[in-house]
Amino acid sequence: MKRERNIQTRRSSLSPIALSLLVWITGALVCGGMPARAASQATPPATPVDSSIRINVSGVVTAPNGTVVKVSGYVTVNSRAVPNRTGALASVVLAFDFSNVTARVGSGAQEVTYDTKGFQTTKIRPLQVSDVIQIVVPYSPSGSGPATETNTLLVTATLNFNVATGVLVSGSITVGNNTFSSTV
């Protein structure tokens, strides 16, 4: 019996040491060895993917005062699909250039032309098959200096992507009334 008690005592005194040793080894592997190993096995990040499309714009908008505004031109959309930490393409940076969009009010000698004064905007979005983005675009009389009273259009862009390659493949744009627009 004395011998059994001795063995049990040894077992109980070895248990905390063995447990401490196991925790220490596991900690060393997790903190020291794993990041280096994981870094060597990680997929290198993909390079960003650039693409661009030109989308025609045409439509008619009614200003708050009842004036009919005819919108035409085109928007250039530049896209850059950006990889995340794992190397997968995860988001897109979209640059919209509305420089070539004009609006016309009236006809003949009474026609007034408006433009966007080179309005450009950038949006960052998750990469997905299709995305709908609304943008408020200012416009003011052509040939004038900086606008003191700016009118705005609500532009809705629908963009389609190939998510495997990150390429912007197609899109459409519609124009509508912005409820916060001033009168023309």
Residue pairs with C-beta under 8 A, 6 or more apart in sequence:
42 86
42 87
43 86
43 87
44 87
45 83
45 84
45 85
45 86
45 87
46 83
46 87
46 88
46 89
47 83
48 80
48 81
48 82
48 83
48 166
49 80
49 81
49 89
49 165
49 166
49 167
50 78
50 79
50 80
51 78
51 79
51 81
51 166
51 167
51 168
51 169
52 76
52 77
52 78
52 79
52 168
53 76
53 77
53 79
53 168
53 169
53 170
53 171
54 74
54 75
54 76
54 77
55 74
55 75
55 76
55 77
55 157
55 171
55 172
55 173
56 73
56 74
56 173
57 71
57 72
57 73
57 74
57 75
57 101
57 155
57 173
57 175
58 71
58 72
58 73
59 70
59 71
59 174
59 175
59 176
60 68
60 69
60 70
60 71
61 68
61 69
61 71
61 103
61 153
61 175
61 176
61 177
62 68
62 69
62 177
63 69
63 105
63 151
63 177
63 181
63 183
63 184
64 177
64 181
64 182
64 183
65 183
65 184
67 105
67 183
67 184
68 105
69 103
69 104
69 105
69 114
69 151
69 153
69 184
70 103
70 104
70 105
71 101
71 102
71 103
71 153
71 175
72 101
72 102
72 103
72 104
73 100
73 101
73 102
74 100
74 101
75 96
75 97
75 98
75 100
75 101
75 155
75 157
75 173
76 96
76 97
76 99
76 100
77 94
77 95
77 96
77 97
77 157
77 159
77 168
77 171
78 94
78 95
78 97
79 92
79 93
79 94
79 95
79 159
79 161
79 166
79 167
79 168
80 92
80 93
81 89
81 91
81 92
81 127
81 161
81 165
81 166
81 167
82 89
82 90
82 91
82 92
82 93
83 89
83 90
84 90
84 91
89 127
89 163
89 165
89 166
90 126
90 127
91 124
91 125
91 126
91 127
92 124
92 125
92 126
92 127
92 161
92 166
92 168
93 122
93 123
93 124
94 122
94 123
94 124
94 125
94 133
94 159
94 168
95 120
95 121
95 122
96 120
96 121
96 122
96 123
96 135
96 157
97 120
98 116
98 118
98 119
98 120
98 121
98 137
98 155
99 116
99 118
99 119
99 120
101 115
101 116
101 137
101 139
102 113
102 114
102 115
102 116
102 142
103 113
103 114
103 115
103 139
103 151
103 153
104 111
104 112
104 113
104 114
105 111
105 112
105 114
105 184
106 112
112 141
113 141
113 142
114 139
114 140
114 141
114 142
114 151
114 184
115 139
115 140
115 142
116 137
116 138
116 139
117 138
117 139
117 140
117 146
117 147
119 137
119 138
119 139
121 135
123 133
123 135
125 131
125 133
127 161
127 163
127 166
128 161
128 163
129 160
129 161
129 163
130 158
130 159
130 160
130 161
131 158
131 159
131 161
132 156
132 157
132 158
132 159
133 156
133 157
133 159
134 154
134 155
134 156
134 157
135 154
135 155
135 156
135 157
136 152
136 153
136 154
136 155
136 178
136 180
137 152
137 153
137 154
137 155
138 147
138 150
138 151
138 152
139 150
139 151
139 152
139 153
140 147
140 149
140 150
140 151
141 147
149 182
150 182
151 181
151 182
151 183
151 184
152 178
152 180
152 181
152 182
153 175
153 176
153 177
153 178
153 181
154 175
154 176
154 177
154 178
154 179
155 173
155 174
155 175
155 176
156 173
156 174
156 175
156 176
157 171
157 172
157 173
158 171
158 172
158 173
159 168
159 170
159 171
160 168
160 169
160 170
160 171
161 167
161 168
161 169
162 169
